[in-house]
């Protein structure tokens, strides 16, 4: 079985050219949308992707570029197909997502909780969860904004998908050397200090055998000027389909 990846967008929170860093993982005929930010509905429209082809959504953390498109998807599915989206989410994110993000817009017409809007399926840290016969996800809590929970993903026990996070070289080495990680999809901040993100310079400090596994995402609109300056690492591109 081969996994495929298609990014709705590959840009950082403020990127305008590349859209928000959200993407599909396809496992046979199962489609998982990882994050659903502000630009996700527009990107889905540009891709010609019907909402009924989204089998489930998984949220890594509560920032607008990762959850800002959920309200539109819920209402379009409610009044279109009449079904609730399946939402995979860490327990620590359930209350903040509803109370701090979605309640103001979705709290109407019989929707009074996250469970009214979605089929909620709670994920536990460190425990792989089978989403389909050929797709499992393990959430790993990784540091981003102090005091706010954020989760990276370990897909099928061999592919690391980074949420927004600060640099964790020990985690990457552990996954590669002890858990047989063969591919790393990692966020990158190309310019400025990486106070809550991982910088390109930090990733370049990794050994070549680790860099060779990395595909870069969540970058700024200046990405094209960095082509050829990332050593073994390559940039993921919006809407292209990759075999993982």
Legacy VTK file of the C-alpha trace (Angstrom):
# vtk DataFile Version 3.0
C-alpha trace
ASCII
DATASET POLYDATA
POINTS 244 float
0.000 0.000 0.000
1.323 3.431 -0.967
0.500 6.656 0.825
0.170 9.848 -1.179
0.316 13.484 -0.084
-1.308 16.536 -1.659
-0.922 19.908 0.021
-3.772 22.420 -0.171
-1.168 24.996 0.737
2.432 25.046 1.854
2.793 28.556 3.285
3.203 29.964 6.768
0.529 31.814 8.717
1.080 35.056 6.800
1.937 33.644 3.374
-0.340 34.947 0.627
1.125 33.183 -2.396
1.223 29.595 -1.119
-1.880 29.419 1.131
-2.060 27.860 4.602
-0.072 24.712 5.311
-2.854 22.097 5.111
-2.751 18.803 3.228
-4.406 15.543 2.259
-2.967 12.151 3.050
-4.482 9.512 0.781
-4.447 5.861 1.857
-6.101 3.878 -0.945
-9.615 5.368 -1.131
-9.434 7.086 2.291
-8.731 10.831 2.362
-7.533 12.541 5.547
-7.312 16.331 5.604
-4.619 17.493 8.005
-5.692 20.927 9.268
-8.246 23.216 7.655
-7.091 26.815 7.707
-8.503 30.072 6.412
-7.463 29.377 2.812
-8.552 25.717 2.764
-12.035 26.267 1.228
-10.572 28.344 -1.617
-7.844 25.788 -2.256
-10.388 22.948 -2.298
-12.393 24.942 -4.852
-9.320 25.478 -7.023
-8.538 21.754 -6.848
-12.107 20.843 -7.800
-12.285 18.727 -4.638
-15.870 17.969 -3.506
-16.393 18.020 0.262
-17.900 14.541 0.192
-14.457 13.217 -0.797
-13.073 14.265 2.610
-13.376 11.206 4.852
-11.968 12.872 7.957
-10.187 15.973 9.249
-7.365 16.018 11.796
-6.370 19.198 13.641
-2.823 19.711 14.930
-3.387 22.941 16.906
-5.655 25.948 17.318
-4.379 28.712 15.033
-6.347 30.331 12.227
-4.125 28.953 9.481
-4.933 25.466 10.771
-8.595 25.734 11.854
-9.961 28.902 10.216
-11.797 27.040 7.446
-13.709 24.630 9.679
-16.776 26.829 10.112
-17.397 26.999 6.355
-16.900 23.245 5.926
-19.341 22.432 8.725
-22.086 24.674 7.340
-21.582 23.566 3.728
-21.763 19.903 4.717
-24.708 20.435 7.077
-26.814 22.216 4.472
-25.382 20.354 1.489
-25.028 16.650 2.208
-26.611 16.758 5.665
-23.687 15.037 7.336
-21.196 16.033 10.018
-17.469 15.943 9.237
-15.419 13.336 11.093
-12.908 15.193 13.280
-9.836 13.580 14.841
-8.479 15.739 17.634
-6.326 15.525 20.754
-8.295 15.647 23.993
-6.458 18.802 25.080
-7.730 20.653 21.990
-11.427 19.774 22.225
-12.537 22.526 24.610
-10.273 25.289 23.207
-11.387 24.570 19.636
-15.037 24.992 20.542
-14.948 27.641 23.267
-12.174 29.845 21.881
-12.523 29.410 18.117
-15.760 27.933 16.737
-18.523 28.670 19.229
-19.093 32.263 18.103
-19.770 31.316 14.485
-21.141 27.782 14.688
-23.192 28.241 17.873
-26.605 28.409 16.230
-29.304 26.285 14.604
-28.972 23.319 16.949
-25.178 23.422 17.194
-24.249 23.916 20.841
-21.065 21.880 21.161
-18.198 20.467 19.136
-20.075 17.151 19.042
-23.062 18.834 17.410
-20.847 20.115 14.606
-18.567 17.088 14.098
-18.309 13.388 14.655
-15.548 13.838 17.223
-12.950 11.099 17.624
-10.442 11.820 20.374
-6.805 10.842 19.924
-4.488 9.912 22.790
-0.846 10.965 22.857
1.621 8.197 22.100
-1.070 5.733 21.023
-1.388 4.964 17.282
-4.979 5.135 16.070
-6.212 3.310 12.978
-8.203 5.723 10.835
-8.618 3.261 7.980
-7.275 -0.231 7.223
-4.078 1.284 5.777
-3.660 4.494 7.744
-2.675 4.958 11.379
-1.796 8.188 13.162
0.070 8.740 16.405
-0.013 12.259 17.835
3.157 13.562 19.472
2.976 16.731 21.547
5.594 19.164 20.263
6.390 22.710 21.526
5.065 25.696 19.611
3.406 28.488 21.615
4.119 28.284 25.373
1.008 27.174 27.251
-0.868 26.004 24.136
-1.048 22.377 23.044
0.216 21.455 19.582
0.703 18.005 18.061
2.892 16.618 15.318
1.997 13.308 13.657
3.675 9.964 13.137
1.989 8.352 10.160
2.012 4.556 9.724
4.949 4.389 12.131
7.349 5.649 9.439
6.497 9.226 8.348
6.832 12.294 10.587
4.533 15.236 9.830
5.537 18.317 11.758
3.042 20.731 13.204
4.258 24.280 13.796
7.080 23.741 16.278
10.448 24.829 17.549
13.545 22.864 16.597
13.803 19.409 18.203
16.870 17.643 16.802
16.741 14.940 19.461
13.198 13.994 18.442
14.154 13.736 14.776
17.216 11.617 15.588
15.128 9.382 17.841
12.513 8.824 15.152
15.104 8.016 12.500
17.489 5.924 14.581
15.051 4.128 16.883
11.670 4.197 15.147
12.632 3.664 11.503
11.359 7.012 10.240
12.000 7.173 6.490
10.483 10.567 5.606
10.095 13.866 7.454
7.634 16.577 6.389
8.866 19.565 8.382
7.861 23.173 8.818
10.535 25.795 8.168
10.985 29.495 8.830
13.286 30.898 6.167
14.035 34.316 7.671
14.215 35.808 11.153
14.597 34.189 14.573
12.700 30.960 15.141
11.042 31.832 18.427
8.071 29.511 17.858
9.146 27.861 14.600
12.106 25.889 13.222
14.528 27.917 11.124
16.266 26.806 7.965
19.641 27.285 9.649
18.588 24.896 12.407
17.525 22.239 9.929
20.778 22.706 8.012
22.645 21.831 11.216
21.251 18.280 11.080
23.412 15.439 9.709
23.101 14.867 5.934
21.453 11.471 6.464
18.622 13.233 8.330
18.351 16.171 5.916
18.032 13.716 3.046
14.685 12.574 4.473
13.203 16.072 4.861
10.632 17.829 2.694
10.050 21.475 3.671
6.660 23.131 4.197
5.039 26.058 6.055
7.433 28.569 4.478
7.087 32.226 3.554
6.422 33.871 0.214
10.180 34.320 -0.240
10.561 30.576 -0.859
11.684 30.817 -4.505
14.772 32.809 -3.545
15.845 29.894 -1.328
15.732 27.204 -3.996
19.196 25.632 -4.120
20.046 26.863 -0.621
18.521 24.022 1.395
21.169 21.267 0.956
19.506 17.854 0.551
16.083 19.157 1.586
13.414 20.003 -0.997
10.311 22.190 -0.815
6.857 20.649 -0.935
4.734 22.378 -3.582
1.065 23.288 -3.413
-1.420 20.881 -5.070
1.239 18.479 -6.367
0.740 14.809 -5.491
3.668 13.061 -3.812
4.188 9.388 -3.110
5.345 8.996 0.465
LINES 1 245
244 0 1 2 3 4 5 6 7 8 9 10 11 12 13 14 15 16 17 18 19 20 21 22 23 24 25 26 27 28 29 30 31 32 33 34 35 36 37 38 39 40 41 42 43 44 45 46 47 48 49 50 51 52 53 54 55 56 57 58 59 60 61 62 63 64 65 66 67 68 69 70 71 72 73 74 75 76 77 78 79 80 81 82 83 84 85 86 87 88 89 90 91 92 93 94 95 96 97 98 99 100 101 102 103 104 105 106 107 108 109 110 111 112 113 114 115 116 117 118 119 120 121 122 123 124 125 126 127 128 129 130 131 132 133 134 135 136 137 138 139 140 141 142 143 144 145 146 147 148 149 150 151 152 153 154 155 156 157 158 159 160 161 162 163 164 165 166 167 168 169 170 171 172 173 174 175 176 177 178 179 180 181 182 183 184 185 186 187 188 189 190 191 192 193 194 195 196 197 198 199 200 201 202 203 204 205 206 207 208 209 210 211 212 213 214 215 216 217 218 219 220 221 222 223 224 225 226 227 228 229 230 231 232 233 234 235 236 237 238 239 240 241 242 243
